[in-house]
Amino acid sequence: MGVTVGDWHGRRVLLTGHTGFKGAWLALWLKRAGAEVVGLSDAIPTAPSLYELANVSGDLVADLRVDVRDAAATAAAVAEHRPEVVLHLAAQPIVHTSFAAPVDTFAVNTMGTAHVLESCRTAPEPPRAVVVVTSDKCYENREWHWAYRENESMGGKDPYSASKGAAELVTASYRRSFFGGEAPTQVASARAGNVFGGGDWGACRLVPDVARAAAAGEPVQIRNPGATRPWQHVLNPLSGYLMLAERLLTDTVAARGWNFGPPEDDVRTVQWVVDHLANAWGEAFSWQRDTRRHPPEAGSLKVDSSDARALLGWRPTWDLEYGLAQTATWYRDVAADPSQARSLTLDQIEAFAADLETQGDVC
Ligand SMILES: NC(=O)c1ccc[n+]([C@@H]2O[C@H](COP(=O)([O-])OP(=O)(O)OC[C@H]3O[C@@H](n4cnc5c(N)ncnc54)[C@H](O)[C@@H]3O)[C@@H](O)[C@H]2O)c1
């Protein structure tokens, strides 16, 4: 039997960012695992959204509209709902948007994280475990080809990356100053990036751009076809977040930063991903170079996930090619019949969980 996500029955979880792409998948998975999920987000970030198509709100014990920039409202939500576990995903997650709205990006991503942690610190019944989701972009990107380990410097040139590096520093400061050791709350952070999967309609992201172009019958606009990125299916890092939260409940050693990245083989060019998506979709997409002016993009950045593998037993369950095939199926089938979104998403979670359980088995 491989390492798996455990039983969350009777466990109350506050999930911030539940109306977003990753949050909606995670809310459905948590519910499947038995958790009582309280969702906290300020709005639904896209239309369409996985949150609405898959009727995520029907799986929640409470569906809160709270802005994490509002410290008092965030604290009131944590105090009222008394979560045992907090998974903090709410963020302004788009690098391009961070150039247009840098102050807002810092307010949501950095101070919003401080407000969530402060709410946990001051809650009458503090949570036992908190996982703060940042990004692989939190590292000071030295534009080298080595993968970043968890003990390397935080940084970030563009506002989004810096806001996530700063969120890491805030998290480490709260851990050192208020949490950890004998304290009731253990806090960890999770660093992953370039996630794809069905149900993402975020702006300026490759797979949603392909899905939109396919639906409109237009060529995909590609900014940088030769750029390499460490791609992974959304369920890979989500399994890591769940395993990490479980470990925090029993082992204070887990209270630190963790990388959840794909294997070296899945660091591929944008062009490679588009070609493989086209194969899986069953249509040859045409694409054209997007020659408009865009904010500068950081070079490739890889993270070293050896610690998550060795100490948490985590590994990416679906490789890039398989994850892309699942994703193409999702978008193609939902485009044909949007009412399938929920069952397709749940089926993929089920299939992933089964693969996760068996991946450590020796034949
Ligand atoms: N998708 C990726 O490739 C990727 C890569 C690295 C890190 N991440 C991180 O994962 C997390 C989830 O990303 P996503 O792709 O699902 O983003 P998303 O845009 O789909 O969802 C963001 C969520 O945050 C909520 N939110 C935004 N501002 C808020 C505010 N002020 N108050 C309360 N809620 C607010 C939104 O309502 C939404 O629920 C983010 O922290 C993001 O930075 C994502």
The ligand as a Tripos MOL2 file, in Angstrom:
@<TRIPOS>MOLECULE
LIG
   44    48     1     0     0
SMALL
NO_CHARGES

@<TRIPOS>ATOM
      1 N1         -2.4790   28.0390  -10.2390 N.am      1 LIG1
      2 C1         -1.1690   28.0030  -10.1890 C.2       1 LIG1
      3 O1         -0.4930   27.6260  -11.1530 O.2       1 LIG1
      4 C2         -0.4520   28.4100   -8.9280 C.ar      1 LIG1
      5 C3          0.9490   28.3220   -8.9050 C.ar      1 LIG1
      6 C4          1.6330   28.6570   -7.7300 C.ar      1 LIG1
      7 C5          0.9280   29.0550   -6.6110 C.ar      1 LIG1
      8 N2         -0.4420   29.1550   -6.6720 N.ar      1 LIG1
      9 C6         -1.1190   29.5980   -5.4580 C.3       1 LIG1
     10 O2         -2.2010   28.7200   -5.1630 O.3       1 LIG1
     11 C7         -3.2780   29.4710   -4.5890 C.3       1 LIG1
     12 C8         -4.5440   29.2420   -5.3800 C.3       1 LIG1
     13 O3         -4.3380   29.6660   -6.7230 O.3       1 LIG1
     14 P1         -5.4550   29.5020   -7.8380 P.3       1 LIG1
     15 O4         -4.7630   29.2410   -9.1040 O.co2     1 LIG1
     16 O5         -6.4930   28.5640   -7.3700 O.co2     1 LIG1
     17 O6         -6.0530   30.9930   -7.8760 O.3       1 LIG1
     18 P2         -7.5290   31.4980   -8.2260 P.3       1 LIG1
     19 O7         -7.4220   32.8960   -8.7310 O.co2     1 LIG1
     20 O8         -8.2470   30.5170   -9.0690 O.co2     1 LIG1
     21 O9         -8.2440   31.5480   -6.8020 O.3       1 LIG1
     22 C9         -7.8940   32.5200   -5.8520 C.3       1 LIG1
     23 C10        -8.8210   32.4150   -4.6770 C.3       1 LIG1
     24 O10        -8.4480   33.4150   -3.7230 O.3       1 LIG1
     25 C11        -9.5980   34.1890   -3.3980 C.3       1 LIG1
     26 N3         -9.2080   35.5380   -3.0730 N.ar      1 LIG1
     27 C12        -8.5370   36.4210   -3.8510 C.ar      1 LIG1
     28 N4         -8.3970   37.5930   -3.2100 N.ar      1 LIG1
     29 C13        -8.9840   37.4290   -1.9920 C.ar      1 LIG1
     30 C14        -9.1630   38.2680   -0.8790 C.ar      1 LIG1
     31 N5         -8.7220   39.5440   -0.8680 N.pl3     1 LIG1
     32 N6         -9.8180   37.7830    0.2060 N.ar      1 LIG1
     33 C15       -10.2970   36.5120    0.2140 C.ar      1 LIG1
     34 N7        -10.1500   35.6830   -0.8170 N.ar      1 LIG1
     35 C16        -9.5040   36.1310   -1.9120 C.ar      1 LIG1
     36 C17       -10.4730   34.1280   -4.6480 C.3       1 LIG1
     37 O11       -11.8050   34.4780   -4.3270 O.3       1 LIG1
     38 C18       -10.2780   32.6800   -5.0250 C.3       1 LIG1
     39 O12       -11.0960   31.8770   -4.2330 O.3       1 LIG1
     40 C19        -2.8040   30.9190   -4.5470 C.3       1 LIG1
     41 O13        -2.2390   31.1790   -3.2900 O.3       1 LIG1
     42 C20        -1.7460   30.9650   -5.6290 C.3       1 LIG1
     43 O14        -0.8290   32.0150   -5.4380 O.3       1 LIG1
     44 C21        -1.1310   28.8400   -7.8030 C.ar      1 LIG1
@<TRIPOS>BOND
     1     1     2 1
     2     2     3 2
     3     2     4 1
     4     4     5 ar
     5     4    44 ar
     6     5     6 ar
     7     6     7 ar
     8     7     8 ar
     9     8     9 1
    10     8    44 ar
    11     9    10 1
    12     9    42 1
    13    10    11 1
    14    11    12 1
    15    11    40 1
    16    12    13 1
    17    13    14 1
    18    14    15 2
    19    14    16 1
    20    14    17 1
    21    17    18 1
    22    18    19 2
    23    18    20 1
    24    18    21 1
    25    21    22 1
    26    22    23 1
    27    23    24 1
    28    23    38 1
    29    24    25 1
    30    25    26 1
    31    25    36 1
    32    26    27 ar
    33    26    35 ar
    34    27    28 ar
    35    28    29 ar
    36    29    30 ar
    37    29    35 ar
    38    30    31 1
    39    30    32 ar
    40    32    33 ar
    41    33    34 ar
    42    34    35 ar
    43    36    37 1
    44    36    38 1
    45    38    39 1
    46    40    41 1
    47    40    42 1
    48    42    43 1
@<TRIPOS>SUBSTRUCTURE
     1 LIG1         1 GROUP 0 **** ****
